[in-house]
């Protein structure tokens, strides 16, 4: 009786070991990662230049002129 139990266990071990070996020796194909498609960055459209009215251009020039005069007045004492 003991011999039959030992023999049955040995057979189970051999059969089980063979199936485990067959499962572990399978080669798994690994696929390379896909390349990521990078979209090109689009430049924003240029805004149309707003045309200034004659009054606005006069104000702008006067403002620039006064700024230049202030800078010159500030630089003169520094040079002396």
QUICORQUI-V973913 format. One line per field, one symbol per residue. ss: DSSP state (H for helix, E for strand, C for the rest). phi: phi as a letter, one per 40 degrees, with the letter a starting at -180 (. if undefined). psi: psi as a letter, one per 30 degrees, with the letter a starting at -180 (. if undefined). A space follows every 50 residues. Layout:
BEGIN
ss: ???
phi: ???
psi: ???
END
This chain:
BEGIN
ss: CHHHHHHHHHHHHHHHHHHHHHHHCCCCCCCCCCCCCCCCCCCCCCCCCC CCCHHHHHHHHHHHHHHHHHHHHHHHHHHC
phi: .ccccccccccccccccccccccccccbcbcccccccccccccccccccc cccdcccccccccccccccccccccdcccc
psi: eeeeeeeeeeeeeeeeeeeeeeefgkkkkkklkkkkkkkkkkkkkkkkkk kkleeeeeeeeeeeeeeeeeeeeeeefee.
END
